[in-house]
Amino acid sequence: MTKQERATRTRDALISSAAREFERHGYALATLSAISSGAGVSPGALHFHFENKAAVACAVEDEACATLRRTARIVYGRRSNALQNLADTSHALARLLRDDVVVRAGFRLSCADDSRTELNLRQEWQSCVQQRLAEAADEGLLAAGTGRQQDLARMIVAATIGLEALCRDNDEWLSPRSVTSLWRTLLPMLADPGALDGLEPAGSPAVTGLVHAPVG
Amino acid sequence: MTKQERATRTRDALISSAAREFERHGYALATLSAISSGAGVSPGALHFHFENKAAVACAVEDEACATLRRTARIVYGRRSNALQNLADTSHALARLLRDDVVVRAGFRLSCADDSRTELNLRQEWQSCVQQRLAEAADEGLLAAGTGRQQDLARMIVAATIGLEALCRDNDEWLSPRSVTSLWRTLLPMLADPGALDGLEPAGSPAVTGLVHAPVG
């Protein structure tokens, strides 16, 4: 292992340890000494990579953002239609939020009032939902009389962000079963009856493997 | 003003000040000295009412819970049917979360991992949604083919809890317009067409006055 590889590995270990500490104690009470010892490195090694706690938190947010965006791009690359892609993307992001502590902690840091970055991953998700729904309308997938597209987008954003909030009590809310239940209820309300048969609330087969396997 | 009245007034001022501090800095960073000075009383007066910060936080949660439950009971007393009552209750609780800092801070404290009480107001709301939907089914208000009642309840809980989470970035998400938009989208999906005409997404007139006027 080169010196460069060792440094990258240490930095990744520090980011994971920080995410665990932020999740356990919140940003305010997390300490640099717990972060370095959780990563199995000395405080000096931490300071080689990060100036202070705010810098570690920025790195956690950046890493979460990169993972979520990369996954959304991969899922978009396998799209069949815009409504299915929206369901598929929500399944893939839910899996990351459930299984990856850096994504979870970074997502929450980015949404907090005292966030140290310009990122707000909740707002990015909202833009994604609005774009997919506009595409679904262009593709003739939305049922007549489903109301204004903006109202639909707000409802989908509220329901999916609600799953993330509820997951803080009970992580079953972000399980594949729970996300599938949401789309099983929403899709018949959103989709044109002619399009509905082709839509899979549990995620399309092209993406299911991705959803259940590690991404990276 | 009697001694008893003065004590009650001081206690209420301390609870409001604590709610503002918890909202501004989070529970972990809020200090007793900021809470007492925010209430315009001495640290000694605070200690007369509350042993420590945890005790103040419990009082904020209890007060929020009492206000939310009392309001839900009043709205229930004016019910016409179960679906309208669900929309009406969500409007009334959204108003409290938007306008009353004690309700907002207490709600969030009760949902936090490190909550100091047995209360979880998110779970209470979930039970309320489940009960109203079961009543709506008994009253024949739900459309045929809306899927399983449990899926519907989960979606409504997720969407409404999502509004509260999103409101932390932008309080427009809990505005009457936003809550109305949600029900304008949901009610045609939930309600039997025969029942839909009688349902008012903006809240029923019997409750609208209550929603826009102080409760207590």
Interface residues (C-beta under 8 A of the other chain):
Chain A: H25 G26 A28 L29 C111 D113 N120 R122 Q123 G145 T146 G147 Q150 D151 L152 R154 M155 V157 A158 A159 T160 I161 G162 L163 E164 A165 L166 R168 D169 W173 S178 S181 L182 R184 T185 L186 P188 M189
Chain B: H25 G26 A28 L29 C111 D113 N120 R122 Q123 G145 T146 G147 Q150 D151 L152 R154 M155 V157 A158 A159 T160 I161 G162 L163 E164 A165 L166 R168 D169 W173 S178 S181 L182 R184 T185 L186 P188 M189
